Amino acid sequence: MNIKNILLTILIYSTIYFTTSAQKVFTKADSLKGGLTEERLWWDLNYYHLSTKVHPDQKKIKGSNLIRYRVLKSHDVMQIDLQAPMQIDSVVQNGKKLAYQSTGAAHFIELHDPQPKDSYQDLVVYFSGKPRKAKNAPWDGGFSWKKDKNNQHFIATSNQGIGASIWWPCKEHPYDEPDSMLISVNVPKPLIDVSNGRLREVEDLGNSRTYHWFVNNPINNYGVNLNIGDYVNFEEEYNGEKGVLDCSYWVLSYNLAKAKKQFKEVPRMLEAFEYWFGPYPFYEDSYKLVEAPYLGMEHQSSVTYGNEFKNGYRGRDLSQTGWGLKFDFIIIHESGHEWFANNITHNDVADMWIHEGFTHYSENLFLDYHFDSLAANAYVQGVRSSISNDRPIIGQYGVSHEGSGDMYYKGANMLHTIRQLFDDDKKWRNTLRGLNEVFYHQTVSTQQIEDYIEKAYGDTLSFVFDQYLRTTLIPTFTYRILDNKLLYKWENTVEDFKMPLRIFINGEEEWLVPNSKSYETLENLPENTDIMVDPNFYISTFNLTE
């Protein structure tokens, strides 16, 4: 896996007001969760076999996780994470029980057998307990223990942010992913479990069944999920860029007719996103859309859905332009994460914008593909009212700290602004596709994404990324018309901000390159000059003439 240390300098100006979250005092527990400890770095994940028995009536689970790993450097202590109230029952390697020391959710296992460099080793962690009940899934997650309209159990997991270790023992850091995974879930009849990957086998055990799902590709921890309910299934095939992709849909029995109508959105999604981003990244594992008792999440090859079979965000247009009602928000947004979050995954939670900024932007690209650029432009401009500029989009590294929720809307608007700078949609599309090809099934840093886009652009963009990702400042284009001259500059920016800008002078396109230190001049303006700044740039404007 790629591990790249990044030194980021946050540019602080007197006009920036940091919120209390930016001043948060981090604890040892934060460092153990979000840091690359010595007990994590010496071994590389190869494979998980997560086996879980679910007891719906008791709201309990019991199981084991076989962890196969490659030794990068000989060591005798391994960090595994599992959060209370879940507990480790035992840890076994080569038939021997191992001792471990715990510091909160971090458990340090003492290995006895030799761990030769480049060898592959297996270790099994047995666990049990009543996992944390989700308080507000998927944002404040855990297990959702619900009942459907027929009083059947309807259960699902969601654990982005809070971590997969809220219910199963794992290496709780995004930089390292298993290359493949088997998920075995035992549930009482007549319930069905749907998890990630392909269904290999259904094992009948009398009063219960075990569903064995195999994931052929690397998978991030929070993408692993259980969905348990009175499901019915229907399928279709999509002829995509890599051949035939089987699409499998799992919904509650009484929602079948609604789903068959609403899920027609899936082929439209695949068509648009394969055009913009390249082939769906998990043909080997299929595409699944699974009804869940909460709004939805981007679980890899097992996207969960709870948008009430409505267009928009539960019937609401986030952009307030009308365009947000032209698609089902959850199908489009959460499926967009298959490219940005599941294919390309951040290697530190501080870079969560890579997941959410690109994926919110995918909604805009869906509209661009199926309607036109005017629809896409209106949508992305419309969500700006939801940007708060409360704190930087990038969080703090090494302590499992996300940046501002602006990573969605502001992140998308930054990307839309960069598209304007490219001023070449073919080149921009090739850049988005190139990201998914070069970083295919990898974990990455913000710096790697910046470097790739900058190289594709052909000139520096560092000041753009610094401005939008690392400060709360909105660039202000300040201008004045004086004696048939246009005087203009950037204000409220990082140092040496020199982003080109498209304006229209009496309807005619003109590119300017303002700087942040002094006024530039455009001479010989026509009489009765009308200046319009391209609204596709996420900036403020200030006309000193008025």
LINWOFEN-V71495 format. One record per residue. N is the residue number from 0. PHI is phi as a letter, one per 20 degrees, with the letter a starting at -180 (none if undefined). D_CENTER is the distance of its C-alpha to the mean C-alpha in Angstrom with 2 decimals. Layout:
BEGIN
[[N & PHI & D_CENTER] [N & PHI & D_CENTER]]
END
This chain:
BEGIN
[[0 & none & 18.22] [1 & f & 17.83] [2 & c & 18.57] [3 & c & 19.24] [4 & f & 20.59] [5 & c & 19.86] [6 & d & 22.40] [7 & d & 21.23] [8 & d & 23.93] [9 & e & 23.12] [10 & e & 25.74] [11 & d & 27.45] [12 & c & 29.69] [13 & f & 32.03] [14 & e & 30.38] [15 & e & 27.03] [16 & d & 26.94] [17 & e & 24.54] [18 & e & 23.75] [19 & f & 24.53] [20 & f & 20.95] [21 & f & 21.34] [22 & d & 24.61] [23 & g & 23.39] [24 & e & 25.45] [25 & e & 23.45] [26 & d & 25.08] [27 & f & 25.73] [28 & f & 23.40] [29 & f & 20.50] [30 & f & 21.57] [31 & f & 21.98] [32 & f & 18.47] [33 & d & 16.70] [34 & e & 19.38] [35 & e & 20.42] [36 & f & 23.64] [37 & g & 26.52] [38 & f & 26.25] [39 & d & 22.79] [40 & f & 23.47] [41 & f & 26.56] [42 & c & 25.01] [43 & d & 22.43] [44 & f & 20.80] [45 & d & 22.19] [46 & a & 22.05] [47 & d & 21.61] [48 & c & 23.82] [49 & e & 22.68] [50 & d & 25.58] [51 & c & 25.66] [52 & d & 28.42] [53 & d & 27.49] [54 & d & 30.33] [55 & f & 29.39] [56 & f & 32.61] [57 & e & 32.37] [58 & l & 28.59] [59 & c & 28.69] [60 & c & 27.19] [61 & b & 28.75] [62 & a & 27.76] [63 & b & 27.21] [64 & c & 24.72] [65 & e & 26.26] [66 & d & 24.59] [67 & d & 25.74] [68 & b & 25.34] [69 & d & 26.96] [70 & e & 28.95] [71 & e & 28.24] [72 & b & 30.81] [73 & g & 33.29] [74 & b & 32.60] [75 & c & 33.67] [76 & c & 31.00] [77 & c & 27.50] [78 & e & 24.84] [79 & c & 23.25] [80 & d & 21.36] [81 & b & 22.17] [82 & e & 22.25] [83 & f & 25.33] [84 & e & 26.80] [85 & f & 25.89] [86 & c & 28.33] [87 & e & 29.05] [88 & e & 32.29] [89 & a & 32.99] [90 & c & 31.76] [91 & c & 33.68] [92 & c & 34.04] [93 & l & 36.86] [94 & m & 38.45] [95 & d & 38.69] [96 & f & 37.21] [97 & d & 35.54] [98 & e & 35.74] [99 & b & 32.83] [100 & d & 32.51] [101 & d & 29.90] [102 & c & 28.55] [103 & m & 26.56] [104 & e & 23.58] [105 & e & 24.24] [106 & c & 26.93] [107 & d & 28.86] [108 & e & 30.54] [109 & e & 33.84] [110 & e & 34.36] [111 & d & 37.97] [112 & f & 38.05] [113 & g & 37.81] [114 & c & 34.43] [115 & f & 35.56] [116 & g & 33.32] [117 & m & 31.58] [118 & e & 32.55] [119 & d & 30.29] [120 & c & 30.62] [121 & d & 29.78] [122 & b & 29.39] [123 & d & 29.06] [124 & d & 27.90] [125 & e & 29.41] [126 & b & 27.99] [127 & a & 28.75] [128 & q & 28.61] [129 & d & 27.46] [130 & f & 23.70] [131 & g & 22.45] [132 & f & 22.49] [133 & f & 19.43] [134 & e & 20.70] [135 & b & 18.39] [136 & f & 15.83] [137 & e & 12.91] [138 & f & 12.81] [139 & c & 15.59] [140 & e & 15.34] [141 & q & 17.58] [142 & e & 19.92] [143 & d & 20.82] [144 & d & 24.50] [145 & c & 25.65] [146 & c & 28.49] [147 & e & 28.56] [148 & f & 31.45] [149 & e & 33.61] [150 & m & 33.18] [151 & e & 31.28] [152 & f & 28.62] [153 & c & 25.07] [154 & c & 22.67] [155 & b & 18.95] [156 & d & 16.55] [157 & b & 13.29] [158 & b & 12.37] [159 & f & 8.99] [160 & n & 10.53] [161 & f & 13.97] [162 & o & 13.43] [163 & f & 14.57] [164 & f & 17.94] [165 & f & 18.63] [166 & c & 20.18] [167 & b & 20.50] [168 & f & 21.58] [169 & b & 19.34] [170 & e & 18.52] [171 & e & 16.04] [172 & b & 14.43] [173 & f & 11.38] [174 & f & 13.78] [175 & c & 15.61] [176 & c & 14.90] [177 & f & 17.74] [178 & f & 18.89] [179 & b & 19.59] [180 & a & 19.96] [181 & d & 22.40] [182 & d & 21.70] [183 & d & 25.02] [184 & c & 25.25] [185 & e & 28.67] [186 & c & 29.25] [187 & f & 32.58] [188 & f & 33.94] [189 & e & 33.35] [190 & f & 29.64] [191 & c & 27.13] [192 & d & 23.95] [193 & c & 21.08] [194 & c & 18.50] [195 & f & 16.47] [196 & n & 18.39] [197 & d & 21.99] [198 & f & 24.69] [199 & e & 27.30] [200 & a & 29.82] [201 & d & 30.79] [202 & e & 33.25] [203 & e & 35.83] [204 & c & 37.12] [205 & n & 39.48] [206 & e & 37.97] [207 & b & 34.40] [208 & c & 32.22] [209 & d & 29.71] [210 & d & 26.91] [211 & d & 25.87] [212 & d & 22.55] [213 & d & 21.94] [214 & d & 18.75] [215 & e & 19.98] [216 & d & 16.97] [217 & g & 14.99] [218 & b & 12.46] [219 & f & 10.28] [220 & g & 12.02] [221 & f & 9.89] [222 & f & 9.61] [223 & f & 13.41] [224 & b & 15.11] [225 & d & 18.57] [226 & c & 19.74] [227 & c & 23.46] [228 & a & 25.77] [229 & e & 28.60] [230 & e & 26.69] [231 & d & 28.17] [232 & c & 26.72] [233 & c & 27.14] [234 & c & 26.01] [235 & b & 26.21] [236 & d & 25.86] [237 & d & 24.10] [238 & e & 25.78] [239 & d & 23.05] [240 & f & 23.05] [241 & d & 23.32] [242 & o & 25.76] [243 & e & 25.64] [244 & d & 22.38] [245 & e & 23.19] [246 & d & 21.30] [247 & c & 22.01] [248 & d & 21.85] [249 & c & 22.60] [250 & c & 23.84] [251 & f & 26.44] [252 & g & 29.89] [253 & e & 30.96] [254 & d & 27.96] [255 & g & 28.64] [256 & f & 30.32] [257 & f & 27.69] [258 & f & 24.90] [259 & f & 26.98] [260 & e & 27.22] [261 & f & 23.73] [262 & f & 21.89] [263 & f & 23.76] [264 & f & 20.70] [265 & f & 18.96] [266 & g & 21.28] [267 & f & 20.93] [268 & f & 17.14] [269 & f & 17.66] [270 & f & 20.45] [271 & f & 18.64] [272 & f & 15.48] [273 & f & 17.70] [274 & f & 19.82] [275 & e & 17.30] [276 & d & 14.91] [277 & o & 17.30] [278 & g & 17.83] [279 & g & 15.50] [280 & f & 14.36] [281 & c & 15.76] [282 & g & 19.23] [283 & f & 20.70] [284 & d & 18.77] [285 & m & 19.18] [286 & d & 17.01] [287 & c & 17.39] [288 & c & 16.93] [289 & c & 18.10] [290 & f & 19.53] [291 & c & 18.54] [292 & e & 20.30] [293 & b & 17.50] [294 & f & 15.51] [295 & q & 12.74] [296 & b & 9.45] [297 & e & 7.45] [298 & g & 9.81] [299 & g & 10.54] [300 & l & 13.71] [301 & b & 14.28] [302 & f & 12.33] [303 & e & 13.91] [304 & c & 15.82] [305 & b & 17.94] [306 & e & 18.50] [307 & m & 22.26] [308 & l & 22.73] [309 & c & 22.74] [310 & f & 21.52] [311 & m & 19.62] [312 & e & 17.81] [313 & l & 20.39] [314 & n & 22.93] [315 & d & 22.09] [316 & e & 21.30] [317 & f & 18.79] [318 & e & 20.46] [319 & l & 23.98] [320 & d & 25.15] [321 & n & 25.55] [322 & f & 23.02] [323 & f & 20.29] [324 & e & 22.69] [325 & e & 22.86] [326 & b & 19.84] [327 & e & 18.20] [328 & g & 15.12] [329 & f & 13.42] [330 & f & 14.40] [331 & f & 13.23] [332 & f & 9.96] [333 & f & 8.68] [334 & f & 10.35] [335 & g & 8.91] [336 & f & 5.63] [337 & f & 8.45] [338 & e & 8.89] [339 & d & 5.85] [340 & q & 3.73] [341 & e & 7.09] [342 & f & 9.63] [343 & e & 8.61] [344 & c & 7.14] [345 & f & 8.07] [346 & d & 11.43] [347 & b & 11.66] [348 & g & 9.82] [349 & g & 11.69] [350 & e & 9.54] [351 & g & 6.34] [352 & g & 7.43] [353 & g & 6.64] [354 & f & 3.00] [355 & e & 5.00] [356 & f & 8.29] [357 & f & 8.39] [358 & f & 7.17] [359 & f & 9.68] [360 & f & 11.96] [361 & f & 11.88] [362 & f & 13.80] [363 & f & 16.31] [364 & f & 16.70] [365 & g & 17.32] [366 & f & 20.11] [367 & g & 21.35] [368 & f & 21.81] [369 & e & 23.45] [370 & c & 25.31] [371 & a & 25.76] [372 & f & 24.65] [373 & f & 26.46] [374 & f & 24.35] [375 & f & 21.11] [376 & f & 22.60] [377 & f & 23.75] [378 & f & 20.42] [379 & f & 18.49] [380 & f & 21.56] [381 & f & 21.82] [382 & e & 18.64] [383 & f & 19.97] [384 & f & 22.02] [385 & e & 19.01] [386 & e & 18.35] [387 & d & 20.05] [388 & l & 20.11] [389 & e & 20.59] [390 & a & 19.18] [391 & f & 17.31] [392 & f & 13.62] [393 & e & 13.57] [394 & e & 14.46] [395 & d & 17.00] [396 & e & 16.75] [397 & n & 18.02] [398 & c & 17.99] [399 & l & 14.52] [400 & c & 14.41] [401 & f & 11.65] [402 & e & 12.92] [403 & f & 13.95] [404 & f & 12.36] [405 & f & 13.57] [406 & g & 10.33] [407 & f & 9.94] [408 & f & 13.55] [409 & f & 14.88] [410 & g & 12.13] [411 & f & 12.88] [412 & f & 16.52] [413 & f & 16.55] [414 & f & 15.40] [415 & f & 17.99] [416 & f & 20.49] [417 & f & 20.01] [418 & g & 20.63] [419 & f & 23.89] [420 & f & 24.80] [421 & g & 24.46] [422 & l & 26.81] [423 & a & 26.53] [424 & f & 24.16] [425 & f & 24.98] [426 & f & 24.08] [427 & f & 20.80] [428 & f & 19.91] [429 & f & 21.01] [430 & f & 18.79] [431 & f & 15.58] [432 & f & 17.00] [433 & f & 18.10] [434 & g & 14.77] [435 & f & 13.77] [436 & e & 17.26] [437 & f & 17.79] [438 & d & 14.60] [439 & g & 14.72] [440 & l & 13.41] [441 & c & 13.19] [442 & e & 11.62] [443 & c & 12.16] [444 & d & 13.05] [445 & g & 13.04] [446 & f & 16.67] [447 & f & 16.22] [448 & f & 14.16] [449 & g & 16.85] [450 & f & 19.62] [451 & f & 18.70] [452 & f & 18.51] [453 & f & 21.62] [454 & f & 23.48] [455 & f & 22.80] [456 & f & 24.02] [457 & n & 27.09] [458 & b & 27.45] [459 & f & 25.98] [460 & c & 22.99] [461 & g & 22.58] [462 & f & 24.06] [463 & f & 21.58] [464 & f & 18.54] [465 & f & 20.64] [466 & f & 21.56] [467 & e & 18.33] [468 & e & 16.00] [469 & d & 18.73] [470 & c & 21.12] [471 & d & 21.45] [472 & f & 24.15] [473 & e & 24.32] [474 & g & 26.52] [475 & d & 29.82] [476 & e & 31.96] [477 & d & 35.47] [478 & b & 38.37] [479 & b & 42.01] [480 & e & 44.59] [481 & b & 47.91] [482 & l & 50.92] [483 & m & 49.00] [484 & c & 46.46] [485 & d & 42.76] [486 & d & 41.82] [487 & b & 38.11] [488 & a & 35.69] [489 & e & 32.25] [490 & c & 32.19] [491 & m & 29.72] [492 & c & 27.85] [493 & f & 27.21] [494 & f & 30.18] [495 & m & 31.07] [496 & f & 28.69] [497 & b & 30.02] [498 & f & 27.55] [499 & f & 29.51] [500 & b & 29.80] [501 & e & 31.08] [502 & c & 33.73] [503 & c & 36.36] [504 & d & 39.99] [505 & l & 42.01] [506 & n & 39.44] [507 & e & 39.47] [508 & f & 36.35] [509 & b & 36.59] [510 & e & 34.20] [511 & d & 34.71] [512 & c & 33.58] [513 & f & 34.05] [514 & c & 33.91] [515 & d & 33.46] [516 & d & 36.93] [517 & b & 39.52] [518 & f & 40.24] [519 & e & 40.33] [520 & c & 42.87] [521 & d & 43.02] [522 & e & 46.65] [523 & l & 48.73] [524 & f & 46.74] [525 & f & 48.42] [526 & f & 50.27] [527 & l & 48.47] [528 & f & 45.11] [529 & d & 42.04] [530 & d & 38.76] [531 & c & 35.41] [532 & e & 32.16] [533 & g & 29.48] [534 & f & 27.15] [535 & f & 24.17] [536 & e & 24.00] [537 & e & 22.28] [538 & b & 25.37] [539 & d & 28.33] [540 & c & 31.86] [541 & b & 35.20] [542 & e & 38.47] [543 & f & 41.30] [544 & f & 43.84] [545 & e & 43.45]]
END
